[in-house]
């Protein structure tokens, strides 16, 4: 699989199985990236500043959720 250099940053609980209903606020921004021809990876907020982690995944650009959507 090819590395994805762009990643959408989502809240830590964004994909949690324990949260009900699930938090899908990131789905719209994710799909907008796909519409632009970008197939983004997903990075949890807690890993967004971990340079070694991002480098290992080949991520060079992070896309944050719009401020009104962030927790």
MODELLER restraints for C-alpha pairs under 7 A, 6 or more apart:
rsr = mdl.restraints
at = mdl.atoms
rsr.add(forms.Gaussian(group=physical.xy_distance, feature=features.Distance(at['CA:3:A'], at['CA:57:A']), mean=6.82, stdev=0.5))
rsr.add(forms.Gaussian(group=physical.xy_distance, feature=features.Distance(at['CA:3:A'], at['CA:58:A']), mean=5.87, stdev=0.5))
rsr.add(forms.Gaussian(group=physical.xy_distance, feature=features.Distance(at['CA:4:A'], at['CA:39:A']), mean=6.90, stdev=0.5))
rsr.add(forms.Gaussian(group=physical.xy_distance, feature=features.Distance(at['CA:4:A'], at['CA:40:A']), mean=6.11, stdev=0.5))
rsr.add(forms.Gaussian(group=physical.xy_distance, feature=features.Distance(at['CA:4:A'], at['CA:41:A']), mean=5.90, stdev=0.5))
rsr.add(forms.Gaussian(group=physical.xy_distance, feature=features.Distance(at['CA:4:A'], at['CA:58:A']), mean=6.51, stdev=0.5))
rsr.add(forms.Gaussian(group=physical.xy_distance, feature=features.Distance(at['CA:4:A'], at['CA:59:A']), mean=6.35, stdev=0.5))
rsr.add(forms.Gaussian(group=physical.xy_distance, feature=features.Distance(at['CA:5:A'], at['CA:58:A']), mean=5.47, stdev=0.5))
rsr.add(forms.Gaussian(group=physical.xy_distance, feature=features.Distance(at['CA:5:A'], at['CA:59:A']), mean=4.08, stdev=0.5))
rsr.add(forms.Gaussian(group=physical.xy_distance, feature=features.Distance(at['CA:5:A'], at['CA:60:A']), mean=5.22, stdev=0.5))
rsr.add(forms.Gaussian(group=physical.xy_distance, feature=features.Distance(at['CA:5:A'], at['CA:61:A']), mean=6.23, stdev=0.5))
rsr.add(forms.Gaussian(group=physical.xy_distance, feature=features.Distance(at['CA:6:A'], at['CA:40:A']), mean=5.12, stdev=0.5))
rsr.add(forms.Gaussian(group=physical.xy_distance, feature=features.Distance(at['CA:6:A'], at['CA:41:A']), mean=6.24, stdev=0.5))
rsr.add(forms.Gaussian(group=physical.xy_distance, feature=features.Distance(at['CA:6:A'], at['CA:59:A']), mean=5.65, stdev=0.5))
rsr.add(forms.Gaussian(group=physical.xy_distance, feature=features.Distance(at['CA:6:A'], at['CA:60:A']), mean=6.23, stdev=0.5))
rsr.add(forms.Gaussian(group=physical.xy_distance, feature=features.Distance(at['CA:6:A'], at['CA:61:A']), mean=4.72, stdev=0.5))
rsr.add(forms.Gaussian(group=physical.xy_distance, feature=features.Distance(at['CA:6:A'], at['CA:62:A']), mean=5.84, stdev=0.5))
rsr.add(forms.Gaussian(group=physical.xy_distance, feature=features.Distance(at['CA:7:A'], at['CA:40:A']), mean=4.80, stdev=0.5))
rsr.add(forms.Gaussian(group=physical.xy_distance, feature=features.Distance(at['CA:7:A'], at['CA:41:A']), mean=4.33, stdev=0.5))
rsr.add(forms.Gaussian(group=physical.xy_distance, feature=features.Distance(at['CA:7:A'], at['CA:42:A']), mean=5.08, stdev=0.5))
rsr.add(forms.Gaussian(group=physical.xy_distance, feature=features.Distance(at['CA:7:A'], at['CA:43:A']), mean=6.12, stdev=0.5))
rsr.add(forms.Gaussian(group=physical.xy_distance, feature=features.Distance(at['CA:7:A'], at['CA:59:A']), mean=6.59, stdev=0.5))
rsr.add(forms.Gaussian(group=physical.xy_distance, feature=features.Distance(at['CA:7:A'], at['CA:61:A']), mean=6.35, stdev=0.5))
rsr.add(forms.Gaussian(group=physical.xy_distance, feature=features.Distance(at['CA:7:A'], at['CA:62:A']), mean=5.00, stdev=0.5))
rsr.add(forms.Gaussian(group=physical.xy_distance, feature=features.Distance(at['CA:7:A'], at['CA:63:A']), mean=6.04, stdev=0.5))
rsr.add(forms.Gaussian(group=physical.xy_distance, feature=features.Distance(at['CA:8:A'], at['CA:30:A']), mean=6.84, stdev=0.5))
rsr.add(forms.Gaussian(group=physical.xy_distance, feature=features.Distance(at['CA:8:A'], at['CA:40:A']), mean=6.27, stdev=0.5))
rsr.add(forms.Gaussian(group=physical.xy_distance, feature=features.Distance(at['CA:8:A'], at['CA:41:A']), mean=6.27, stdev=0.5))
rsr.add(forms.Gaussian(group=physical.xy_distance, feature=features.Distance(at['CA:8:A'], at['CA:42:A']), mean=4.96, stdev=0.5))
rsr.add(forms.Gaussian(group=physical.xy_distance, feature=features.Distance(at['CA:8:A'], at['CA:43:A']), mean=6.08, stdev=0.5))
rsr.add(forms.Gaussian(group=physical.xy_distance, feature=features.Distance(at['CA:8:A'], at['CA:62:A']), mean=5.92, stdev=0.5))
rsr.add(forms.Gaussian(group=physical.xy_distance, feature=features.Distance(at['CA:8:A'], at['CA:63:A']), mean=4.75, stdev=0.5))
rsr.add(forms.Gaussian(group=physical.xy_distance, feature=features.Distance(at['CA:8:A'], at['CA:64:A']), mean=6.11, stdev=0.5))
rsr.add(forms.Gaussian(group=physical.xy_distance, feature=features.Distance(at['CA:9:A'], at['CA:42:A']), mean=6.04, stdev=0.5))
rsr.add(forms.Gaussian(group=physical.xy_distance, feature=features.Distance(at['CA:9:A'], at['CA:43:A']), mean=4.87, stdev=0.5))
rsr.add(forms.Gaussian(group=physical.xy_distance, feature=features.Distance(at['CA:9:A'], at['CA:44:A']), mean=5.61, stdev=0.5))
rsr.add(forms.Gaussian(group=physical.xy_distance, feature=features.Distance(at['CA:9:A'], at['CA:45:A']), mean=5.65, stdev=0.5))
rsr.add(forms.Gaussian(group=physical.xy_distance, feature=features.Distance(at['CA:9:A'], at['CA:48:A']), mean=6.84, stdev=0.5))
rsr.add(forms.Gaussian(group=physical.xy_distance, feature=features.Distance(at['CA:9:A'], at['CA:62:A']), mean=6.56, stdev=0.5))
rsr.add(forms.Gaussian(group=physical.xy_distance, feature=features.Distance(at['CA:9:A'], at['CA:63:A']), mean=6.01, stdev=0.5))
rsr.add(forms.Gaussian(group=physical.xy_distance, feature=features.Distance(at['CA:9:A'], at['CA:64:A']), mean=5.22, stdev=0.5))
rsr.add(forms.Gaussian(group=physical.xy_distance, feature=features.Distance(at['CA:9:A'], at['CA:65:A']), mean=6.72, stdev=0.5))
rsr.add(forms.Gaussian(group=physical.xy_distance, feature=features.Distance(at['CA:10:A'], at['CA:26:A']), mean=6.58, stdev=0.5))
rsr.add(forms.Gaussian(group=physical.xy_distance, feature=features.Distance(at['CA:10:A'], at['CA:43:A']), mean=6.32, stdev=0.5))
rsr.add(forms.Gaussian(group=physical.xy_distance, feature=features.Distance(at['CA:10:A'], at['CA:44:A']), mean=5.16, stdev=0.5))
rsr.add(forms.Gaussian(group=physical.xy_distance, feature=features.Distance(at['CA:10:A'], at['CA:45:A']), mean=5.65, stdev=0.5))
rsr.add(forms.Gaussian(group=physical.xy_distance, feature=features.Distance(at['CA:11:A'], at['CA:44:A']), mean=5.93, stdev=0.5))
rsr.add(forms.Gaussian(group=physical.xy_distance, feature=features.Distance(at['CA:11:A'], at['CA:45:A']), mean=5.34, stdev=0.5))
rsr.add(forms.Gaussian(group=physical.xy_distance, feature=features.Distance(at['CA:12:A'], at['CA:44:A']), mean=5.31, stdev=0.5))
rsr.add(forms.Gaussian(group=physical.xy_distance, feature=features.Distance(at['CA:12:A'], at['CA:45:A']), mean=5.67, stdev=0.5))
rsr.add(forms.Gaussian(group=physical.xy_distance, feature=features.Distance(at['CA:12:A'], at['CA:46:A']), mean=6.50, stdev=0.5))
rsr.add(forms.Gaussian(group=physical.xy_distance, feature=features.Distance(at['CA:14:A'], at['CA:23:A']), mean=5.49, stdev=0.5))
rsr.add(forms.Gaussian(group=physical.xy_distance, feature=features.Distance(at['CA:25:A'], at['CA:69:A']), mean=6.61, stdev=0.5))
rsr.add(forms.Gaussian(group=physical.xy_distance, feature=features.Distance(at['CA:26:A'], at['CA:65:A']), mean=6.87, stdev=0.5))
rsr.add(forms.Gaussian(group=physical.xy_distance, feature=features.Distance(at['CA:33:A'], at['CA:39:A']), mean=6.78, stdev=0.5))
